[in-house]
Amino acid sequence: MTPFRVKSIAFAGALLAVAAVSGPPHAQAAPKKRQVQRVAVAQFEASSSSHARSVVLETLSDHEDVEVVSLEDIGVAAKRLGVDAKSPTSRAKLSEELGIEAWIDGKVEDGHAQFSLHSPDGRTLATTSIQGHRESVADGLAGPKVWEAMGPILSVRERAKRALEAQQELAVKKVQAREQELVRLRQQVVARAASREKQLKTAQSLAREKRAAFVAELDRQEQLVTDRTVVAERERKAAERKQTEAEEAEFLASLQESAGPPEEAPAEPAAASPSRTNVWGGGTAGTNVWASSAKSAAPVVAAAPPRRAANPPMSPWLMTQGGDAQPVSPPQSAPRAAAPAAESQDGLSPATRAWLAQQGLH
């Protein structure tokens, strides 16, 4: 706190105290006579070398609103009234006669001094004492000690001064308290700012870690998708290859099944049996669905040589294979032999008829 602020606060407090003591402004219009307090300082109980009463009188004389009644005036009034100044009853009469408002008594001994302030009727208004000092020191401290304890009672101005000092002290304490509160609040704000900054840094660090983890997870998911795509493509190609192989195997099996019915046992020696033509036009001896049964004894009628078709059809399997595959010639008609009397009317053996039924041709 700067000295200028302290002085300003003290001056403002002094103005308030003076205004409170002096009353409202309109009361100043009619000036009044300054109030003076008449005080009697009795003879102290002390040694003849003690100067305590002189010091107290000197202190009281420094204040204009305090008037000290001399011992001579008190003695004259006591003789006139026929009373003793030491008894409370006598002091009441003397106070009424001389206008005394308070009496100060003192007692000074070795290392101890005690002072008291009494009202005219004998009531104790204030007391003070000095302990543990020599008589000379006690004499020197008597005046300030008495005024410190009894000044506000004896002087109106002293009361106003004490009230002003109390207000000033209170104002200073309030200002100091405010300054301390401001310092505390400032420290609290700084601490909160530091804590908030620390929390923000922690949150930013955590956010960076989360983002890095999120990016790493995205990369991992992308790699998983890529691996699964490669595996799925490999499995698809393997399934297609297996399907193609299965189709080829099925087609080859169908070709083997289409080779003709099982060969029948010849009834005659091979040299005596007539030559038979294969269903695909070959000249080898074997089964022929269009040839006569081997059991027929009728002579074989010579057939015309087979003619190649102008545009022979192409096998479906060869069409799927592509390239310059040669078309397969259709089966040539073998010369029909005369049906034997032992066979059925259509000239087919039971084995041939069963094979045609299996192929759905009969």
VOGUBA-993289 format. One line per field, with one value per residue (C-alpha): residue number from 1; residue in one letter; z, y, x. Coordinates in steps of 0.5 Angstrom, whole numbers, plus 500, padded with zeros to 3 digits. Layout:
<palums>
num (NUM  ...) .
residuo (A  ...) .
Z (Z  ...) .
Y (Y  ...) .
X (X  ...) .
</palums>
This chain:
<palums>
num (1  2  3  4  5  6  7  8  9  10  11  12  13  14  15  16  17  18  19  20  21  22  23  24  25  26  27  28  29  30  31  32  33  34  35  36  37  38  39  40  41  42  43  44  45  46  47  48  49  50  51  52  53  54  55  56  57  58  59  60  61  62  63  64  65  66  67  68  69  70  71  72  73  74  75  76  77  78  79  80  81  82  83  84  85  86  87  88  89  90  91  92  93  94  95  96  97  98  99  100  101  102  103  104  105  106  107  108  109  110  111  112  113  114  115  116  117  118  119  120  121  122  123  124  125  126  127  128  129  130  131  132  133  134  135  136  137  138  139  140  141  142  143  144  145  146  147  148  149  150  151  152  153  154  155  156  157  158  159  160  161  162  163  164  165  166  167  168  169  170  171  172  173  174  175  176  177  178  179  180  181  182  183  184  185  186  187  188  189  190  191  192  193  194  195  196  197  198  199  200  201  202  203  204  205  206  207  208  209  210  211  212  213  214  215  216  217  218  219  220  221  222  223  224  225  226  227  228  229  230  231  232  233  234  235  236  237  238  239  240  241  242  243  244  245  246  247  248  249  250  251  252  253  254  255  256  257  258  259  260  261  262  263  264  265  266  267  268  269  270  271  272  273  274  275  276  277  278  279  280  281  282  283  284  285  286  287  288  289  290  291  292  293  294  295  296  297  298  299  300  301  302  303  304  305  306  307  308  309  310  311  312  313  314  315  316  317  318  319  320  321  322  323  324  325  326  327  328  329  330  331  332  333  334  335  336  337  338  339  340  341  342  343  344  345  346  347  348  349  350  351  352  353  354  355  356  357  358  359  360  361  362) .
residuo (M  T  P  F  R  V  K  S  I  A  F  A  G  A  L  L  A  V  A  A  V  S  G  P  P  H  A  Q  A  A  P  K  K  R  Q  V  Q  R  V  A  V  A  Q  F  E  A  S  S  S  S  H  A  R  S  V  V  L  E  T  L  S  D  H  E  D  V  E  V  V  S  L  E  D  I  G  V  A  A  K  R  L  G  V  D  A  K  S  P  T  S  R  A  K  L  S  E  E  L  G  I  E  A  W  I  D  G  K  V  E  D  G  H  A  Q  F  S  L  H  S  P  D  G  R  T  L  A  T  T  S  I  Q  G  H  R  E  S  V  A  D  G  L  A  G  P  K  V  W  E  A  M  G  P  I  L  S  V  R  E  R  A  K  R  A  L  E  A  Q  Q  E  L  A  V  K  K  V  Q  A  R  E  Q  E  L  V  R  L  R  Q  Q  V  V  A  R  A  A  S  R  E  K  Q  L  K  T  A  Q  S  L  A  R  E  K  R  A  A  F  V  A  E  L  D  R  Q  E  Q  L  V  T  D  R  T  V  V  A  E  R  E  R  K  A  A  E  R  K  Q  T  E  A  E  E  A  E  F  L  A  S  L  Q  E  S  A  G  P  P  E  E  A  P  A  E  P  A  A  A  S  P  S  R  T  N  V  W  G  G  G  T  A  G  T  N  V  W  A  S  S  A  K  S  A  A  P  V  V  A  A  A  P  P  R  R  A  A  N  P  P  M  S  P  W  L  M  T  Q  G  G  D  A  Q  P  V  S  P  P  Q  S  A  P  R  A  A  A  P  A  A  E  S  Q  D  G  L  S  P  A  T  R  A  W  L  A  Q  Q  G  L  H) .
Z (500  498  503  499  500  507  508  504  508  514  512  510  517  520  517  518  526  526  523  527  533  531  529  523  519  521  528  526  524  532  535  542  547  548  553  559  564  571  574  581  582  590  593  592  597  595  598  598  593  588  582  580  581  577  571  571  572  566  562  563  562  555  553  553  554  561  567  573  580  584  591  594  591  594  601  601  599  604  610  608  607  613  610  609  601  602  604  598  602  602  595  593  596  594  587  587  590  585  579  579  575  576  582  580  586  586  590  589  592  591  584  584  582  582  579  579  577  581  580  585  588  589  583  580  573  571  574  571  574  573  575  576  576  580  583  578  572  575  576  568  566  570  566  559  563  566  560  556  561  563  557  553  560  561  554  548  543  546  545  538  537  539  535  529  531  531  525  521  524  522  515  515  517  512  506  508  509  502  499  502  499  492  493  495  489  484  487  486  479  477  480  476  470  471  473  467  462  465  464  457  455  458  454  447  449  450  443  439  442  441  433  432  435  430  424  426  427  420  417  420  418  411  411  413  408  403  405  405  398  396  399  397  390  390  393  387  382  385  385  378  376  380  377  370  372  374  368  363  367  367  359  359  363  358  352  355  356  349  346  345  349  352  347  346  346  339  337  332  331  329  322  321  323  318  319  323  323  329  331  329  322  324  321  327  329  335  337  332  334  327  325  325  331  331  331  325  319  314  309  310  305  302  304  300  303  308  306  310  311  308  314  320  327  332  339  344  348  342  342  349  348  342  337  330  333  327  327  329  323  325  326  319  318  317  312  315  315  314  321  324  325  332  334  335  329  330  329  336  341  348  350  345  347  354  352  348  354  358  353  352  345  345) .
Y (500  507  512  517  512  511  519  520  514  517  524  522  518  524  528  523  523  531  531  526  530  536  534  537  543  547  547  550  557  559  558  556  557  552  546  546  541  543  538  537  534  532  532  525  520  520  522  530  528  526  530  525  531  536  532  530  538  539  534  537  544  542  541  547  544  542  546  544  547  549  546  554  555  548  549  556  553  548  553  557  550  547  541  536  535  528  525  523  528  534  533  533  540  542  540  544  550  550  546  541  535  530  528  525  522  518  514  513  508  505  501  502  508  508  513  514  518  519  523  528  523  518  513  511  513  510  507  506  504  504  497  495  502  507  513  518  513  513  520  521  516  519  524  520  514  518  522  515  512  519  523  521  522  529  532  532  533  527  523  525  524  517  516  519  514  508  510  511  504  501  504  502  495  494  497  492  486  488  488  481  479  482  478  472  472  474  468  464  466  465  458  456  459  454  448  450  450  444  440  443  440  434  434  435  430  425  427  426  419  418  420  416  410  412  412  406  402  405  403  396  395  397  392  387  389  388  381  379  381  378  371  372  373  367  363  365  363  356  355  357  353  347  348  348  342  339  341  338  331  331  332  327  322  324  322  316  314  316  311  306  300  294  289  283  276  274  267  266  266  273  271  268  274  280  287  292  299  304  309  315  312  308  302  298  292  293  295  298  300  301  294  287  283  278  272  274  269  273  275  283  288  292  299  305  309  314  321  327  333  339  343  338  340  342  338  343  341  343  350  351  350  355  354  351  344  340  338  331  328  325  318  314  309  302  298  295  287  283  282  275  271  270  278  283  286  293  289  291  286  287  290  295  297  298  302  307  307  309  315  317  315  310) .
X (500  503  504  499  493  494  494  488  484  487  485  478  477  479  474  468  470  470  463  461  463  461  454  451  453  447  449  456  452  451  458  458  463  468  467  472  473  475  479  482  489  489  496  499  501  509  515  517  522  517  515  510  504  508  509  501  500  504  501  494  496  498  491  486  480  482  483  486  484  489  490  490  483  481  483  480  473  474  476  470  465  468  470  476  478  479  473  467  462  467  469  462  461  467  466  459  462  468  465  470  468  473  478  485  489  496  500  507  512  518  518  510  506  498  493  486  480  474  467  465  461  466  466  472  472  479  485  493  499  506  510  517  521  525  521  525  523  515  515  517  512  506  504  503  501  495  493  493  488  484  485  478  474  477  477  472  478  481  475  475  482  482  476  479  485  481  477  484  487  481  481  488  487  481  486  491  486  483  491  492  485  487  494  491  486  491  495  489  488  495  495  488  491  497  493  489  495  497  490  490  497  495  489  493  498  492  489  495  496  489  490  496  492  486  491  495  488  486  492  491  484  486  492  487  482  488  490  483  482  488  486  479  481  486  480  476  481  482  475  474  480  477  470  474  477  471  467  473  473  465  466  471  467  461  465  467  460  458  463  458  455  459  462  458  461  462  458  463  470  473  475  469  465  463  467  463  463  464  459  464  465  472  473  475  471  467  460  455  448  447  450  446  447  453  448  445  446  444  449  451  449  455  453  456  462  461  460  463  458  459  460  461  458  464  464  462  468  472  468  470  477  478  484  484  480  478  471  468  465  458  458  457  451  454  451  445  445  439  435  436  430  432  432  426  423  427  434  437  440  438  444  444  437  439  444  440  435  440  442  435  435  430) .
</palums>
